[in-house]
């Protein structure tokens, strides 16, 4: 009788026991020679590859007898990369990696291939500034939005020292965290200030959409001048009427054009030019990097410019790579 009791009991316990959890994967694994191994568990998947930002072709992955796919790349240059696991044609985040590049349209897992301390975006043994996150209701755009502010090492909100301020604008599809979460602007400034290559400054990084509907599928932005111009115009209005007053009331900034700069990337580059060059009473420094979305009708775009404009600018910096598809309009 005892045997007939214990055998069913053992079977019941075995059935109730949870299935063995496979060990966690390490992915990505960055080797000392800067090669990178990616791993993905997919026993029922037929084809897997990894697509890395800046690399022309995806790397095919191979499956082992445990159903784990992997590939090891050649040595990659030190940098931060976005990457996507492609399983049977579907792009996925790497489930073994918590780091994600924020973006409204093109989010991806993030890979850091470390480099020497001399690289400006690597965290160094230097004093660090702080990043502050602000939220407000925009009366201009009609939505709830945010902006980030970097304060340099040693900033004392109760002190008397005031600082120049840079309004740093992100590109299309990015959000307001892009310059710190992806562009490492705070780390770069920490290093440059410590090296004496940059003056301590405050950097405000607002959300760059005056017409948020440009992010919707088939919005027509960049093809339809009406929505493109509305995006630029409403952004400028929100920056001047809402963001700048909030920054100047909350932080110790020097409140004159000689200490106020504006610069941006891609869409943000166009916004920097359209805002800075049309309000020279507000900005003495203007920078634009790979500007996109601006039209070639410069008389229409810059009605406030005249022959004396250059005399009022401390710096106008326009940069674009020669292989960039935006090079013609930037030239």
Order of alpha helices (4+ residues) and beta strands (2+ residues): alpha-beta-beta-beta-beta-beta-beta-beta-beta-beta-beta-beta-beta-beta-alpha-alpha-beta-alpha-alpha-beta-alpha-beta-alpha-alpha-beta-alpha
